[in-house]
Amino acid sequence: MTDRRRTAPHRRSRTRRITPRAHWLLLCVLVVTLSAALLLQGYTHHMFGITSDNVTGPRGRAEAVPGRVTHGGPVIADAAGAPHTARPKAGTIALTFDDGPDPVWTPRILDVLRRNHVQATFFVVGTEVVDHPELVRRIVADGHEIGIHTFTHPDLSRLAPWQRSLELRETQLAVAGAAGVTTALLRPPYSSENDALNDADWSVLKQAGAAGYVTVLSTQDAEDWQRPGTDRIVANATPHGRAGQILLMHDGGGDRSQTVAALNTLIPRLKARGFQFATVGAAVGMAGPVQPAGLGEHLQGMALVTVLQAGDWAVRLLGVLMFAAGVISVLRAVVTVLAARRHRRLRKGRRGRSWGPPVTERVSVIVPAYNESAGIEAAVRSLVASDHPVEIIVVDDGSTDGTADLVESLRLPGVRVIRQENAGKPAALNTGLAAASCDLVVMVDGDTVFEPETVRTIVQPFADPRVGAVSGNAKVVNRGGLLGRWQHIEYVVGFNLDRRLFDLAECMPTVPGAVGAFRRRALLALGGVSDVTLAEDTDLTMALCRAGWRVVYEEHAVAWTEAPASLNALWRQRYRWCYGTLQAMWKHRGALIQRGAAGKLGRRGLVYLLLFQVLLPLLAPVVDVFGVYGLVFLDPLRITALWLAFLLLQLGMGLYAFRLDGERPGPLWSLPLQQFVYRQLMYLVVIQSVFTAVSGSRLRWQRMERYGSLRAPAGAEPSGDNRTAAPEQSEPYEAAQQPQPYEAVTHSGPYAAVPGPGPYASQPDPELYPSHPAPWPHEAHPQPWPYVTPPRPAPHDTTHEY
């Protein structure tokens, strides 16, 4: 990281740099891997499925089917060359079972076969093999024969050649991975007897024959898939005469209790009539259709089974996580709305008695500025127009665009300009804090405009001696375009729902840099503003809470601020906010086990931030991928309904927040579009911030572009109070002695230091993360009043950052 204080070269050389591309590469790999796993899982479980054998419809043309096949035996070999067929020996019955293995019915059928000393052939479905590999091993161990029945049970005649190959190959691998064997036997789904073959079916048999498969049809169908009753199944399965038969039955695909009962009757009855039972291979004299799998094929099969099983677990886990996230989101919405209503009622009830006696004492307003020439005039003029007595201290932090000269040229009463070398915003705030003459201090960004009553309103809570800081209500001034509307929505919802909840729960995590008020003695007791994190406003607020001070929200203290007008600028701003918030959360993690006000911050505020601003956003790409998965493979109507329900929940929260803030709800029409662009951007910001934090790299300061959207209110002139209370204008280039960032500043006033821990007393590695506060990483967004002007031709940006 390049230090704003111009760290020595040997210190910079030790700073690690992690290229964000590595983070995105890792994220892309994870998303692509998850997408591939879900695609495979969706194809294998939802594209096709086991259905009744009579779903294929009417038989088509059969001109391509050779006559010797149509009138031949049910076992067809070399279909791609010179096809020949075979029949079972007279008096021999080959029992065959399709659609398994099933965890309930296959073991029961195996038990029946074992008791009757009968061996059969099981044509297995690949997905069932993956789900129950132990049953395939038992089938082989019991001496039965294995054949394949495709991977997902589709009608092969309706698939493209590559899909047919995939179905056969994946099933073969699944069998090899589960039982260590390969088989040459194939029974296509929905097949029956030879004379039912049509041209499309024959193309399947030819392709299978070219791949080395022997197709096994049937000569007798027990029709147990219709579940006609045990007696009917026995009648359907009983041969007429002594001809050998290949009998079609099922051990999977549904309730096979009638099949099990029928076998208990059928086998003894046919044995009594002199019939013998054999596998398909033995019945037609085929030599070894089932062989041990090679090592490579066995390993590939095991990998396939493992991957698909992992995909099944991933889908189950994602389902649980999505359900939990949905429940938590609904609970959050309910809690924030109820808290906002209660907060509003409490504030209304307090109006008669207010916070206490009116606060009329003079206030120091500190404006740190670095290259803020685009908006500094509007900001300062709006402060001068305050209806509360103020002294205004503009600390120019080494600007190169004439910011200080511009303020001095205004010659406004009560405004002091202090110049210092570029050292970062915390240093500028500490300079202003040292120069302030009032116990109440308001901090405002150089791109923010106050309404005339904002200062008076924001300091009234200080009538309560327990209050150490007050958060105002920041609103977005440049709301044009979708990006401006989306940020406006975010600000309004955050400031009027989340911030009211934090106030009620006494765990306010942030007083935004755009509009915040503090007791000067509380800040001095902490050693001033720390520059250890990139979100010094969050860091400072948490430190005040841990020191025992109450931090409250005053919704009527309105300030208008410029929001980023491009996705790139928005990304940089939110990345800094989010990363700085993570730093502050880690720094103050000790609050989780503390008592009193610190414990409220830790167990309420930090847990809330961790859950809703870190963990849930980290899952967002997974949720989005799973949503696409649901649209493709699950029920699109259900998935769409869930998305609409979530959107309606957000819309309801937005409408209530806009009502609380007195805003027109018109911008909420863009809320659906926000879900497809803005929401993903905010989630990616969190992901990138977490990667950066985990990797231990340091984030450079990034300055937001200024667009000159702000204007001081019309007729902004210093109030009578300000004119009488204004001190004599200082020399143009006066410089105040700046306190060291970690050194407590001695206060000569009558106030003793506030008791409690000093979070800034000991900081890990004070090697500068130059910081800059801003509203709040993921909080609300509002709107302008008379401060809107046409944007200037180009933003006032510089190579430095602030």
C-alpha positions in Angstrom: 0.0 0.0 0.0 1.2 3.5 -0.8 1.0 5.4 2.5 -0.6 8.8 2.5 2.1 9.9 4.9 4.8 9.0 2.4 6.2 6.0 4.2 9.9 5.4 3.7 10.8 3.2 0.8 12.1 0.3 2.9 8.7 0.2 4.7 6.8 0.2 1.4 8.9 -2.7 0.1 7.7 -4.9 2.9 4.1 -4.3 2.1 2.4 -7.2 0.5 0.4 -6.7 -2.7 -2.2 -9.2 -3.7 -3.5 -8.7 -7.2 -7.3 -8.6 -7.2 -7.2 -10.7 -10.3 -6.1 -13.7 -8.2 -9.1 -13.2 -6.1 -11.4 -13.1 -9.0 -9.7 -16.0 -10.6 -10.4 -18.0 -7.4 -14.0 -16.8 -7.3 -14.6 -17.6 -11.0 -13.1 -21.1 -10.5 -15.5 -21.7 -7.5 -18.5 -20.4 -9.4 -17.7 -22.4 -12.5 -17.0 -25.5 -10.5 -20.3 -25.1 -8.7 -22.1 -24.4 -11.9 -20.7 -27.5 -13.5 -21.6 -29.6 -10.6 -25.1 -28.3 -10.5 -25.4 -28.7 -14.3 -24.3 -32.4 -14.0 -26.6 -32.9 -11.0 -29.5 -31.2 -12.8 -29.0 -33.3 -15.9 -28.7 -36.6 -14.1 -31.6 -36.0 -11.8 -34.1 -33.7 -13.5 -33.8 -33.8 -17.3 -35.2 -37.3 -17.4 -36.6 -39.9 -15.0 -38.1 -43.2 -14.6 -41.7 -43.3 -15.9 -44.1 -46.0 -17.0 -43.1 -48.1 -20.0 -46.0 -47.1 -22.0 -45.1 -43.4 -22.5 -43.3 -43.6 -25.9 -46.5 -43.2 -28.0 -47.4 -45.0 -31.3 -44.9 -47.1 -33.1 -43.2 -45.5 -36.1 -42.0 -46.8 -39.5 -39.8 -50.0 -39.3 -38.4 -50.1 -42.9 -34.8 -50.1 -41.7 -35.2 -53.0 -39.2 -33.9 -56.2 -40.7 -36.4 -59.0 -40.9 -34.1 -61.5 -39.1 -34.2 -59.1 -36.1 -37.9 -58.4 -36.2 -38.6 -62.1 -36.2 -35.5 -63.2 -34.3 -34.6 -63.7 -30.7 -34.6 -61.0 -28.0 -30.8 -60.9 -27.6 -29.3 -58.8 -30.5 -25.6 -58.7 -31.2 -23.5 -56.9 -33.8 -26.4 -54.6 -34.8 -24.0 -52.2 -36.5 -22.5 -54.9 -38.8 -24.1 -58.3 -39.5 -26.8 -58.5 -36.8 -27.7 -61.8 -35.3 -30.1 -62.8 -32.5 -30.3 -65.4 -29.9 -33.2 -67.0 -27.9 -33.1 -68.6 -24.4 -33.0 -72.4 -24.2 -36.3 -74.3 -24.0 -37.6 -74.6 -20.5 -35.3 -71.7 -19.3 -36.5 -68.4 -17.9 -34.2 -65.4 -17.5 -35.6 -63.1 -14.9 -34.7 -59.5 -15.6 -35.3 -56.5 -13.4 -35.2 -52.9 -14.6 -35.0 -49.4 -13.1 -33.0 -50.3 -9.9 -31.3 -50.5 -7.7 -33.9 -49.3 -5.2 -33.0 -49.1 -1.5 -36.3 -50.7 -0.5 -37.3 -53.2 -3.1 -34.0 -54.4 -4.6 -32.9 -56.0 -1.2 -36.2 -57.7 -0.8 -36.1 -59.1 -4.3 -32.5 -60.3 -3.7 -33.7 -62.0 -0.5 -36.4 -63.8 -2.5 -34.0 -64.9 -5.2 -31.5 -66.2 -2.5 -34.1 -68.2 -0.7 -35.1 -69.8 -4.0 -31.5 -70.3 -5.3 -32.3 -68.3 -8.4 -29.9 -66.0 -10.3 -31.2 -63.1 -12.4 -30.1 -60.1 -14.5 -30.5 -56.6 -13.2 -30.5 -53.7 -15.7 -29.5 -50.8 -13.6 -30.0 -47.0 -14.0 -26.9 -45.0 -13.6 -28.3 -42.4 -11.2 -29.6 -45.1 -8.9 -26.2 -46.8 -9.0 -24.6 -43.5 -7.9 -27.1 -43.2 -5.1 -26.9 -46.8 -3.9 -23.5 -48.3 -5.0 -23.6 -50.8 -2.1 -26.6 -52.5 -3.7 -24.8 -53.0 -7.0 -22.0 -54.6 -5.1 -24.5 -56.9 -3.4 -26.0 -57.9 -6.8 -22.6 -58.9 -8.1 -21.6 -60.6 -4.9 -24.8 -62.7 -4.9 -23.9 -64.1 -8.4 -26.4 -62.1 -10.4 -25.7 -60.4 -13.7 -25.5 -56.7 -14.3 -26.7 -54.9 -17.4 -27.1 -51.1 -18.0 -30.4 -49.3 -18.5 -28.9 -45.9 -19.3 -27.9 -43.2 -16.8 -31.1 -41.1 -16.6 -33.7 -43.5 -18.2 -34.5 -41.4 -21.3 -36.0 -42.7 -24.5 -32.7 -43.1 -26.5 -34.5 -42.9 -29.8 -35.3 -39.3 -29.1 -31.8 -38.2 -28.2 -28.9 -37.0 -30.3 -26.1 -39.5 -30.9 -23.8 -37.7 -28.5 -26.4 -37.9 -25.7 -26.8 -41.6 -26.3 -23.1 -42.2 -26.0 -23.0 -40.1 -22.8 -25.9 -42.1 -21.3 -24.2 -45.4 -22.0 -20.7 -44.3 -21.1 -21.7 -42.7 -17.7 -23.7 -45.7 -16.7 -20.8 -48.0 -17.5 -18.4 -45.9 -15.4 -20.9 -45.8 -12.6 -21.1 -49.6 -12.5 -17.3 -49.9 -12.8 -16.9 -47.4 -9.9 -19.5 -49.0 -7.7 -18.8 -52.7 -8.2 -15.5 -52.9 -10.2 -17.1 -54.6 -13.2 -18.1 -53.7 -16.7 -21.0 -55.2 -18.7 -21.8 -55.7 -22.4 -25.6 -56.0 -21.8 -27.9 -53.1 -22.6 -31.6 -52.8 -22.3 -32.9 -49.5 -23.7 -35.6 -47.8 -21.6 -39.2 -48.3 -22.9 -38.2 -51.2 -25.1 -40.2 -54.4 -25.3 -40.2 -57.2 -27.9 -38.5 -57.4 -31.3 -41.5 -56.8 -33.4 -42.0 -53.4 -31.6 -38.7 -52.0 -33.0 -39.0 -49.1 -35.4 -36.4 -47.2 -37.5 -35.5 -44.8 -34.6 -35.0 -47.8 -32.2 -32.9 -49.6 -34.8 -30.6 -46.5 -35.0 -30.1 -46.8 -31.3 -29.3 -50.5 -31.4 -26.8 -49.9 -34.3 -25.0 -47.2 -32.3 -24.9 -49.4 -29.2 -23.7 -52.4 -31.3 -20.9 -50.2 -32.7 -19.9 -49.4 -29.1 -19.7 -53.2 -28.3 -23.1 -53.6 -26.5 -25.5 -56.5 -26.9 -29.1 -55.4 -26.7 -31.5 -57.5 -24.5 -35.2 -57.1 -25.2 -37.9 -59.2 -23.7 -40.3 -62.0 -24.7 -42.7 -61.7 -21.8 -43.8 -58.7 -19.7 -45.1 -59.2 -16.2 -46.5 -55.7 -16.5 -45.8 -55.2 -12.8 -45.1 -51.5 -13.5 -48.9 -51.1 -13.8 -49.4 -52.7 -10.3 -52.4 -54.7 -11.4 -52.3 -57.0 -8.3 -50.2 -60.0 -7.3 -52.3 -62.6 -9.0 -52.3 -60.7 -12.3 -48.6 -60.3 -12.2 -48.2 -64.0 -11.7 -50.5 -64.7 -14.6 -48.7 -62.3 -16.9 -45.3 -63.8 -16.0 -46.3 -67.5 -16.5 -45.2 -68.9 -19.9 -47.5 -70.7 -22.2 -45.7 -73.8 -23.4 -42.0 -74.8 -22.9 -40.2 -72.1 -25.0 -37.5 -70.2 -23.2 -38.4 -66.7 -22.0 -36.8 -63.4 -21.0 -39.2 -62.1 -18.4 -39.4 -58.4 -17.8 -40.0 -57.2 -14.2 -38.9 -54.2 -12.2 -37.1 -53.7 -8.9 -37.2 -49.9 -9.0 -39.2 -46.9 -10.3 -42.0 -47.1 -7.7 -43.8 -49.4 -5.2 -42.7 -52.9 -6.1 -44.4 -54.7 -3.2 -46.6 -56.6 -5.6 -43.6 -57.7 -7.6 -42.0 -59.1 -4.4 -45.2 -61.0 -3.5 -45.6 -62.3 -7.0 -42.0 -63.7 -7.1 -42.7 -65.6 -3.9 -45.5 -67.4 -5.7 -44.1 -67.5 -9.3 -40.7 -69.0 -8.7 -41.8 -72.1 -6.8 -44.7 -72.6 -9.2 -42.5 -72.5 -12.3 -39.9 -74.7 -10.7 -42.7 -77.2 -10.0 -43.5 -77.2 -13.7 -39.9 -78.0 -14.6 -38.6 -74.6 -15.6 -35.1 -73.6 -14.9 -33.9 -70.0 -14.0 -30.7 -68.5 -15.4 -29.1 -65.2 -16.2 -29.5 -63.8 -19.7 -25.9 -64.7 -20.6 -26.3 -68.3 -19.4 -29.8 -68.6 -21.0 -28.5 -67.8 -24.5 -25.0 -69.3 -24.1 -23.2 -65.9 -24.1 -19.6 -66.1 -22.8 -18.8 -63.7 -20.0 -20.9 -60.6 -20.7 -19.8 -59.2 -17.3 -16.0 -58.7 -16.7 -13.8 -57.1 -14.1 -13.1 -53.4 -14.8 -9.6 -52.2 -15.6 -7.9 -50.1 -13.0 -8.3 -46.9 -15.0 -12.0 -47.4 -15.6 -12.5 -48.4 -12.0 -10.8 -45.2 -10.8 -12.8 -43.0 -13.3 -16.0 -44.7 -12.1 -15.2 -44.0 -8.5 -14.5 -40.4 -9.3 -17.8 -40.1 -11.1 -19.7 -41.6 -8.2 -17.9 -39.4 -5.8 -18.5 -36.2 -7.8 -22.2 -37.0 -8.3 -22.7 -37.9 -4.6 -20.9 -34.6 -3.7 -23.3 -32.8 -6.0 -26.3 -34.3 -4.3 -25.0 -33.2 -1.0 -24.2 -29.8 -2.3 -27.8 -29.4 -3.6 -29.2 -30.5 -0.3 -26.9 -28.1 1.6 -27.7 -25.3 -0.8 -31.4 -26.0 -0.3 -31.0 -25.8 3.5 -28.9 -22.6 3.2 -31.4 -21.0 0.9 -34.2 -21.9 3.3 -32.3 -20.5 6.2 -31.3 -17.4 4.3 -35.0 -16.9 3.4 -36.2 -17.3 6.9 -33.5 -15.0 8.3 -34.3 -12.4 5.6 -38.0 -12.5 6.5 -37.2 -12.2 10.2 -34.8 -9.3 9.5 -37.5 -7.5 7.6 -40.0 -8.0 10.3 -37.6 -7.0 13.1 -36.4 -3.9 11.3 -39.9 -2.7 10.4 -41.2 -3.3 13.9 -38.1 -1.6 15.4 -38.5 1.4 13.0 -42.1 1.7 14.1 -41.2 1.6 17.8 -38.4 4.1 17.2 -40.7 6.4 15.5 -43.3 6.2 18.3 -40.7 6.8 20.9 -39.4 9.9 19.0 -42.9 11.2 18.6 -43.6 10.7 22.3 -40.4 12.5 23.1 -41.2 15.6 21.2 -43.0 17.2 24.1 -40.0 16.7 26.5 -37.3 16.4 23.8 -33.9 15.1 24.9 -33.8 17.6 27.7 -33.2 21.3 27.8 -32.5 22.8 24.4 -28.9 22.7 23.4 -27.9 26.2 22.3 -24.2 26.3 22.9 -21.9 27.0 20.0 -20.7 24.1 17.9 -17.4 23.5 16.1 -17.9 22.2 12.6 -14.8 20.4 11.1 -14.6 20.0 7.3 -11.6 17.9 6.2 -10.9 18.6 2.6 -8.6 17.2 0.0 -9.2 18.4 -3.6 -12.8 19.3 -3.0 -13.0 22.4 -5.1 -16.0 21.0 -6.9 -18.2 21.1 -3.9 -16.5 22.9 -1.0 -18.1 26.3 -1.7 -21.6 24.8 -1.5 -20.7 22.9 1.6 -19.2 25.8 3.5 -22.0 28.3 2.5 -24.6 25.8 3.7 -22.8 25.6 7.1 -22.6 29.4 7.4 -26.4 29.5 6.8 -27.0 27.3 9.8 -29.6 28.7 12.3 -27.3 27.5 15.2 -24.1 29.3 16.3 -21.1 27.6 14.7 -17.4 28.0 14.1 -16.4 26.4 10.9 -12.9 24.9 10.6 -11.9 23.8 7.1 -8.7 21.6 7.3 -7.1 21.5 3.8 -5.1 18.3 3.7 -2.5 19.3 1.1 -5.0 19.9 -1.8 -3.5 20.6 -5.2 -6.7 22.0 -6.8 -6.9 25.3 -4.8 -9.5 24.1 -2.3 -8.1 26.2 0.5 -7.7 29.3 -1.7 -11.3 29.0 -2.9 -12.6 28.9 0.7 -10.5 31.8 1.8 -11.6 33.8 -1.3 -15.2 33.5 -0.1 -14.3 35.6 3.0 -17.2 34.1 5.0 -17.5 35.1 8.6 -16.8 32.3 11.2 -14.8 30.2 8.7 -11.2 29.3 9.5 -8.9 27.6 7.0 -6.1 25.4 8.3 -3.5 24.1 5.9 -1.4 21.0 6.5 0.7 18.6 4.4 -1.2 15.7 3.0 -1.5 13.1 5.8 -5.0 11.6 5.4 -8.4 12.3 6.6 -8.0 11.1 10.2 -5.0 13.5 10.5 -7.1 16.3 9.1 -9.9 15.5 11.6 -7.4 15.5 14.5 -6.1 18.8 13.4 -9.6 20.3 13.4 -10.3 18.6 16.7 -7.2 20.2 18.3 -8.2 23.6 16.9 -11.9 23.4 17.9 -13.0 25.7 20.8 -16.3 24.0 21.5 -17.2 20.8 23.3 -19.7 19.8 20.7 -18.1 18.9 17.3 -19.9 18.2 14.0 -17.9 16.5 11.3 -18.9 16.9 7.7 -17.3 15.8 4.4 -16.3 18.4 1.9 -18.9 17.0 -0.6 -21.8 17.4 1.7 -24.4 20.2 2.1 -26.4 20.8 5.3 -29.8 22.2 5.6 -30.1 25.4 7.8 -31.5 23.5 10.8 -29.2 20.4 10.5 -26.6 21.5 13.0 -29.2 22.6 15.5 -31.1 19.4 15.1 -28.1 17.0 15.3 -26.8 18.5 18.6 -30.1 18.3 20.5 -29.6 14.7 21.7 -26.5 16.0 23.6 -28.9 17.3 26.2 -28.8 13.7 27.5 -25.3 13.4 29.2 -25.1 9.8 28.2 -24.9 10.6 24.5 -21.4 10.7 23.1 -22.2 10.8 19.4 -25.2 11.4 17.0 -25.7 10.1 13.5 -27.5 12.3 11.0 -29.6 11.3 8.0 -27.5 11.4 4.8 -29.3 11.7 1.5 -28.2 11.3 -2.1 -28.3 14.5 -4.1 -27.5 13.2 -7.6 -30.3 10.7 -8.2 -30.4 10.9 -11.9 -30.2 7.6 -13.8 -30.6 4.0 -12.5 -27.4 4.1 -10.5 -28.4 7.2 -8.6 -31.9 5.8 -7.9 -30.5 2.5 -6.6 -28.2 4.3 -4.2 -31.0 6.6 -3.2 -33.1 3.5 -2.3 -30.2 2.0 -0.4 -29.7 5.1 1.6 -33.3 5.6 2.5 -33.8 2.0 3.6 -30.5 1.9 5.5 -31.0 5.1 7.4 -34.7 4.6 8.1 -34.7 0.9 9.0 -31.3 -0.4 9.9 -30.1 2.7 11.7 -33.3 3.0 13.7 -32.9 -0.6 14.7 -29.3 0.1 15.8 -30.4 3.1 17.8 -33.2 1.1 19.6 -30.8 -1.8 20.3 -28.1 0.7 21.5 -25.5 -0.8 19.1 -24.9 1.9 16.5 -21.9 0.7 14.5 -21.3 3.9 12.4 -21.8 7.6 12.6 -21.3 8.5 8.9 -18.6 11.0 8.0 -21.0 12.9 5.9 -23.1 14.0 9.0 -22.1 13.2 12.5 -21.8 15.0 15.8 -19.6 14.2 18.8 -18.6 15.3 22.3 -15.1 16.6 21.9 -14.0 15.4 25.3 -15.2 11.8 24.4 -13.0 11.9 21.3 -10.0 13.3 23.1 -10.3 10.6 25.8 -10.0 8.0 23.0 -6.8 9.7 21.6 -8.6 11.3 18.7 -9.5 9.7 15.4 -7.5 6.6 14.6 -6.1 5.9 11.1 -5.6 2.2 11.6 -8.7 1.3 9.5 -10.1 2.6 6.2 -13.4 3.2 7.9 -12.4 5.6 10.6 -16.0 6.6 11.1 -17.0 3.0 12.0 -13.9 2.5 14.0 -14.5 5.7 16.0 -18.2 4.9 16.6 -17.4 1.4 17.9 -14.7 2.8 20.2 -17.2 5.3 21.6 -19.7 2.5 22.2 -17.1 0.4 24.0 -16.2 3.4 26.1 -19.7 3.4 27.5 -21.2 6.3 25.4 -24.5 6.1 23.8 -24.6 6.7 20.0 -28.0 7.7 18.7 -29.7 8.5 15.4 -31.4 11.8 14.7 -33.4 11.3 11.5 -34.3 15.0 11.2 -30.7 16.1 10.9 -30.5 16.0 7.1 -27.4 16.3 4.9 -27.1 16.0 1.1 -24.1 14.2 -0.3 -22.8 13.2 -3.7 -23.0 9.5 -4.6 -20.7 7.9 -7.2 -22.1 8.3 -10.7 -20.3 5.4 -12.3 -20.0 1.7 -11.5 -16.2 2.0 -11.3 -16.4 4.8 -8.8 -19.1 3.0 -6.8 -17.0 -0.1 -6.7 -14.0 1.7 -5.3 -16.1 3.6 -2.7 -17.9 0.5 -1.4 -14.8 -1.6 -1.5 -13.1 0.8 0.8 -16.1 1.1 3.1 -16.6 -2.7 3.3 -12.9 -3.4 3.8 -12.7 -0.7 6.4 -15.8 -2.1 8.2 -14.2 -5.6 8.3 -11.1 -4.0 9.8 -13.1 -2.2 12.5 -15.1 -5.4 13.3 -11.9 -7.4 13.7 -10.4 -4.6 15.8 -13.4 -4.5 18.1 -14.1 -8.2 18.2 -13.4 -8.2 22.0 -16.8 -6.5 22.5 -18.4 -9.9 21.9 -17.4 -11.0 25.4 -17.7 -7.7 27.2 -20.5 -6.5 29.3 -22.5 -3.3 29.3 -22.6 -1.0 26.3 -19.6 -2.8 24.7 -21.4 -6.1 25.0 -24.4 -4.6 23.2 -22.2 -3.5 20.4 -20.5 -6.9 20.2 -23.4 -9.3 20.5 -25.9 -7.2 18.7 -24.2 -4.8 16.3 -21.2 -7.0 15.3 -23.3 -10.1 15.0 -25.8 -8.3 12.8 -23.1 -6.9 10.5 -21.4 -10.3 10.3 -24.6 -12.1 9.4 -26.2 -9.6 7.0 -23.2 -7.7 5.6 -20.6 -10.5 5.4 -22.0 -14.0 5.5 -25.1 -13.6 3.5 -23.4 -11.6 0.7 -20.7 -14.3 0.5 -23.5 -16.8 -0.3 -25.1 -14.5 -2.9 -23.3 -15.9 -6.0 -24.2 -19.4 -4.9 -27.8 -18.4 -4.4 -27.9 -16.8 -7.8 -26.4 -19.9 -9.5 -28.8 -22.1 -7.6 -31.7 -19.9 -8.8 -30.7 -20.4 -12.4 -30.4 -24.1 -11.6 -33.9 -24.1 -10.3 -35.3 -22.2 -13.4 -33.7 -24.8 -15.7 -34.1 -28.1 -13.8 -36.7 -27.6 -11.1 -40.0 -25.8 -11.2 -39.6 -22.4 -13.0 -43.0 -21.2 -11.7 -42.0 -22.0 -8.1 -38.6 -20.4 -8.4 -40.1 -17.3 -10.1 -42.8 -17.1 -7.3 -40.1 -17.2 -4.7 -38.1 -14.5 -6.4 -41.3 -12.3 -6.6 -42.0 -13.0 -3.0 -38.5 -11.8 -2.0 -38.9 -8.8 -4.3 -42.3 -7.9 -2.7 -40.7 -8.2 0.7 -38.0 -5.7 -0.3 -40.6 -3.4 -1.9 -42.6 -3.4 1.3 -39.6 -2.5 3.3 -38.7 0.2 0.8 -42.2 1.7 0.8 -42.2 1.9 4.6 -38.7 3.4 4.7 -39.7 6.0 2.1 -42.8 6.8 4.1 -40.8 7.3 7.3 -38.4 9.6 5.5 -41.1 11.6 3.7 -39.7 10.6 0.3 -41.8 9.9 -2.8 -41.7 6.2 -3.6 -41.3 6.7 -7.3 -37.7 5.4 -7.5 -38.8 2.1 -6.2 -40.0 1.1 -9.7 -36.3 0.3 -10.4 -36.1 -2.2 -7.6 -36.5 -5.3 -9.8 -33.6 -4.1 -12.0 -31.5 -3.4 -8.9 -31.5 -7.2 -8.2 -29.7 -7.9 -11.5 -26.9 -5.4 -11.4 -26.5 -3.4 -8.2 -27.1 -6.3 -5.8 -24.5 -8.4 -7.5 -22.0 -5.5 -7.4 -22.5 -5.0 -3.7 -22.1 -8.7 -3.1 -18.9 -8.9 -5.1 -17.6 -5.9 -3.1 -18.0 -8.0 0.1 -16.4 -11.0 -1.5 -13.4 -9.0 -2.7 -13.1 -7.3 0.7 -13.1 -10.6 2.5 -10.5 -12.1 0.1 -8.4 -9.0 0.7 -8.7 -9.2 4.5 -8.0 -12.9 4.6 -5.0 -12.6 2.3 -3.6 -9.9 4.6 -3.1 -7.4 1.8 -3.6 -3.7 2.4 -6.0 -1.6 0.4 -4.9 1.7 -1.1 -6.9 4.8 -0.5 -9.3 5.6 -3.3 -10.7 9.0 -3.8 -14.3 9.4 -5.1 -14.8 11.7 -8.1 -16.6 15.0 -7.3 -19.2 16.1 -9.8 -20.2 19.5 -8.5 -23.9 18.5 -8.0 -24.2 20.4 -4.7 -25.4 24.0 -4.2 -25.8 26.0 -1.1 -29.4 26.9 -0.4 -30.6 30.0 -2.1 -29.9 33.1 -0.1 -27.4 31.3 2.2 -26.1 34.1 4.4 -24.7 33.8 7.8 -27.4 34.0 10.5 -27.5 36.7 13.1 -26.1 34.3 15.7 -23.2 33.3 13.5 -22.3 36.9 12.7 -22.2 37.8 16.3 -20.5 34.7 17.5 -17.9 34.4 14.7 -14.3 34.7 15.9 -11.9 37.0 14.2 -10.8 35.5 10.9 -7.4 33.8 11.3 -4.4 34.5 9.1 -4.8 32.9 5.7 -2.1 30.3 6.2 -2.5 29.5 9.9 -1.6 26.0 10.8 -2.8 24.3 14.0 -0.6 22.0 16.0 -1.8 18.5 15.0 -2.0 15.8 17.7 -0.4 12.5 17.0 -3.0 9.9 16.0 -2.4 7.6 19.0 -1.5 10.2 21.6 -4.3 11.4 23.9 -4.9 15.1 23.5 -4.9 17.1 26.6 -8.1 19.1 27.1 -8.0 22.2 29.1 -11.7 22.3 29.7 -13.5 21.4 32.9 -14.4 17.9 31.7 -12.5 14.9 33.1 -11.7 12.0 30.8 -14.5 9.6 30.2 -14.0 6.4 32.2 -13.8 3.1 30.3 -11.4 1.3 28.0 -9.5 3.2 25.4 -9.7 1.2 22.2 -7.2 3.3 20.5 -4.6 3.1 23.2 -3.0 0.0 21.7 -3.3 -0.6 18.0 -1.7 -3.5 16.1 0.7 -2.2 13.5 -0.1 1.5 13.2 1.5 1.5 9.8 -1.2 3.4 8.2 -4.3 2.4 6.5 -5.2 6.0 5.6 -8.9 6.2 6.2 -11.8 8.1 5.1 -15.3 7.8 6.5 -18.4 7.9 4.4 -22.0 7.2 5.1 -22.1 3.5 5.9 -21.0 0.7 3.7 -24.4 -0.9 3.0 -26.8 1.6 4.3 -29.5 3.7 2.9 -29.7 6.3 0.1 -31.8 9.5 0.0 -32.5 12.6 -2.2 -31.8 16.3 -2.8 -33.6 19.5 -2.2 -32.7 22.9 -3.5 -29.1 21.9 -3.9 -29.3 20.3 -7.4 -27.5 21.9 -10.2 -26.6 20.7 -13.7 -23.5 18.6 -13.5 -20.2 20.1 -14.6 -18.6 19.0 -17.8 -16.0 16.8 -16.1 -15.5 15.5 -12.6 -12.8 17.0 -10.4 -10.6 14.0 -9.8 -6.9 13.7 -9.1 -4.3 11.1 -8.9 -4.2 11.4 -5.2 -6.9 9.8 -3.1 -9.2 11.0 -0.4 
